[in-house]
Amino acid sequence: MVNALSRSPPGMTVAEFLAWLRDRTGRKFQLVDGEVRVMSPARGRLQSTLARLIGNGLSAYCKIPSVREIAVVHSARVLVELLRRRPEGGGPEQTDNIGGSGPFSLESIAFSCPLSDIHARTHLGN
């Protein structure tokens, strides 16, 4: 494992990391600020458990007829994933990704603001 990490170039870009990953099997790695780190099995399980719980929660909310929109606000980057119920009442078919300095709006409650306002008081704020 140390040998694999020692062969990773310092200050990797995401593209370099993805290319480097193609030659690795069996272990999980992550790229943090350009540095390759080995993920512990417990952390991988925790992340998959968290993803499953969030997915189950979203699925439950999507089944409530009065819920028209769901906004998932990311905390590690300026991004909101917006799920909107279809006009005929069915669950969302796709997610709208809103990033950068674009406008963010929830039509169901006539709310709108710049996306940067949502992250203004966080480490992602300007």
C-alpha positions as a Markdown table, in Angstrom:
| # | Residue | x | y | z |
|---|---|---|---|---|
| 1 | Met | 0.0 | 0.0 | 0.0 |
| 2 | Val | 2.8 | 2.5 | 0.9 |
| 3 | Asn | 4.5 | 1.4 | -2.3 |
| 4 | Ala | 1.4 | 2.3 | -4.4 |
| 5 | Leu | 1.1 | 5.7 | -2.7 |
| 6 | Ser | 4.8 | 6.4 | -3.2 |
| 7 | Arg | 4.3 | 6.0 | -6.9 |
| 8 | Ser | 1.6 | 8.6 | -7.0 |
| 9 | Pro | 2.7 | 12.0 | -8.3 |
| 10 | Pro | 2.4 | 14.9 | -5.8 |
| 11 | Gly | -0.2 | 17.5 | -6.4 |
| 12 | Met | -2.4 | 15.3 | -8.6 |
| 13 | Thr | -5.3 | 16.7 | -10.6 |
| 14 | Val | -8.6 | 14.9 | -10.7 |
| 15 | Ala | -7.8 | 13.6 | -14.3 |
| 16 | Glu | -4.4 | 12.3 | -13.2 |
| 17 | Phe | -6.0 | 10.7 | -10.1 |
| 18 | Leu | -8.6 | 8.9 | -12.2 |
| 19 | Ala | -6.0 | 7.7 | -14.6 |
| 20 | Trp | -3.8 | 6.5 | -11.7 |
| 21 | Leu | -6.8 | 4.7 | -10.2 |
| 22 | Arg | -7.2 | 2.5 | -13.3 |
| 23 | Asp | -4.2 | 0.5 | -12.2 |
| 24 | Arg | -5.4 | -0.1 | -8.7 |
| 25 | Thr | -7.7 | -2.8 | -7.5 |
| 26 | Gly | -8.9 | -4.0 | -4.2 |
| 27 | Arg | -8.3 | -0.8 | -2.2 |
| 28 | Lys | -10.2 | 2.4 | -2.1 |
| 29 | Phe | -8.4 | 5.7 | -2.5 |
| 30 | Gln | -9.5 | 9.3 | -2.4 |
| 31 | Leu | -7.9 | 12.6 | -3.6 |
| 32 | Val | -7.7 | 15.3 | -1.0 |
| 33 | Asp | -6.2 | 18.6 | -2.0 |
| 34 | Gly | -4.1 | 16.9 | -4.7 |
| 35 | Glu | -2.9 | 14.2 | -2.3 |
| 36 | Val | -3.8 | 10.5 | -2.6 |
| 37 | Arg | -5.1 | 8.9 | 0.6 |
| 38 | Val | -6.1 | 5.4 | 1.3 |
| 39 | Met | -9.6 | 5.0 | 2.6 |
| 40 | Ser | -10.1 | 2.7 | 5.5 |
| 41 | Pro | -12.7 | 0.0 | 5.1 |
| 42 | Ala | -14.7 | 1.5 | 8.0 |
| 43 | Arg | -14.9 | 4.8 | 6.3 |
| 44 | Gly | -16.0 | 3.3 | 3.0 |
| 45 | Arg | -18.8 | 1.4 | 4.9 |
| 46 | Leu | -19.8 | 4.6 | 6.7 |
| 47 | Gln | -20.0 | 6.5 | 3.4 |
| 48 | Ser | -22.1 | 3.8 | 1.7 |
| 49 | Thr | -24.4 | 3.6 | 4.8 |
| 50 | Leu | -24.8 | 7.4 | 4.8 |
| 51 | Ala | -25.5 | 7.4 | 1.1 |
| 52 | Arg | -28.1 | 4.7 | 1.6 |
| 53 | Leu | -29.8 | 6.6 | 4.4 |
| 54 | Ile | -29.9 | 9.8 | 2.4 |
| 55 | Gly | -31.3 | 7.9 | -0.6 |
| 56 | Asn | -34.0 | 6.3 | 1.6 |
| 57 | Gly | -34.9 | 9.7 | 3.1 |
| 58 | Leu | -35.2 | 11.3 | -0.4 |
| 59 | Ser | -37.2 | 8.4 | -1.6 |
| 60 | Ala | -39.6 | 8.8 | 1.3 |
| 61 | Tyr | -40.0 | 12.6 | 0.7 |
| 62 | Cys | -40.5 | 12.1 | -3.0 |
| 63 | Lys | -43.6 | 10.0 | -2.2 |
| 64 | Ile | -45.3 | 12.8 | -0.2 |
| 65 | Pro | -47.7 | 14.5 | -2.7 |
| 66 | Ser | -47.3 | 18.0 | -1.1 |
| 67 | Val | -43.5 | 18.0 | -1.5 |
| 68 | Arg | -42.9 | 19.7 | -4.8 |
| 69 | Glu | -39.2 | 20.2 | -4.6 |
| 70 | Ile | -36.2 | 18.9 | -2.7 |
| 71 | Ala | -32.9 | 20.8 | -2.5 |
| 72 | Val | -29.8 | 18.9 | -1.5 |
| 73 | Val | -27.2 | 21.6 | -0.5 |
| 74 | His | -23.6 | 20.4 | -0.7 |
| 75 | Ser | -21.3 | 21.4 | 2.1 |
| 76 | Ala | -17.9 | 20.7 | 0.4 |
| 77 | Arg | -18.6 | 22.7 | -2.7 |
| 78 | Val | -21.0 | 25.4 | -4.0 |
| 79 | Leu | -23.6 | 23.1 | -5.5 |
| 80 | Val | -27.3 | 22.4 | -5.0 |
| 81 | Glu | -29.0 | 19.3 | -6.4 |
| 82 | Leu | -32.6 | 20.2 | -7.1 |
| 83 | Leu | -35.3 | 17.5 | -7.5 |
| 84 | Arg | -38.6 | 18.8 | -8.8 |
| 85 | Arg | -41.8 | 16.7 | -9.0 |
| 86 | Arg | -43.1 | 16.3 | -12.5 |
| 87 | Pro | -46.2 | 18.4 | -13.5 |
| 88 | Glu | -48.4 | 15.2 | -13.5 |
| 89 | Gly | -47.4 | 14.5 | -9.9 |
| 90 | Gly | -44.8 | 11.8 | -10.4 |
| 91 | Gly | -41.4 | 11.7 | -8.8 |
| 92 | Pro | -38.5 | 13.6 | -10.2 |
| 93 | Glu | -37.0 | 12.0 | -13.3 |
| 94 | Gln | -33.7 | 13.9 | -13.0 |
| 95 | Thr | -31.7 | 16.2 | -10.8 |
| 96 | Asp | -30.9 | 19.8 | -11.7 |
| 97 | Asn | -27.4 | 20.6 | -10.6 |
| 98 | Ile | -27.0 | 24.3 | -9.8 |
| 99 | Gly | -23.5 | 25.5 | -9.2 |
| 100 | Gly | -21.3 | 28.5 | -9.4 |
| 101 | Ser | -22.9 | 31.9 | -9.1 |
| 102 | Gly | -26.2 | 30.9 | -10.8 |
| 103 | Pro | -29.7 | 31.7 | -9.4 |
| 104 | Phe | -31.3 | 29.3 | -7.1 |
| 105 | Ser | -35.1 | 29.1 | -6.9 |
| 106 | Leu | -37.8 | 27.0 | -5.4 |
| 107 | Glu | -40.9 | 27.6 | -7.6 |
| 108 | Ser | -43.3 | 25.9 | -5.1 |
| 109 | Ile | -42.8 | 28.6 | -2.5 |
| 110 | Ala | -41.8 | 31.5 | -4.8 |
| 111 | Phe | -38.3 | 31.7 | -3.4 |
| 112 | Ser | -35.2 | 32.9 | -5.3 |
| 113 | Cys | -31.7 | 34.0 | -4.4 |
| 114 | Pro | -28.2 | 33.8 | -5.8 |
| 115 | Leu | -26.6 | 30.5 | -5.0 |
| 116 | Ser | -23.7 | 32.3 | -3.3 |
| 117 | Asp | -26.1 | 33.5 | -0.6 |
| 118 | Ile | -26.8 | 30.0 | 0.5 |
| 119 | His | -23.1 | 29.4 | 1.2 |
| 120 | Ala | -22.2 | 32.9 | 2.3 |
| 121 | Arg | -21.7 | 32.1 | 6.0 |
| 122 | Thr | -19.7 | 29.0 | 5.3 |
| 123 | His | -16.1 | 28.3 | 4.4 |
| 124 | Leu | -17.3 | 28.4 | 0.8 |
| 125 | Gly | -18.5 | 31.9 | 1.0 |
| 126 | Asn | -16.7 | 34.7 | -0.8 |
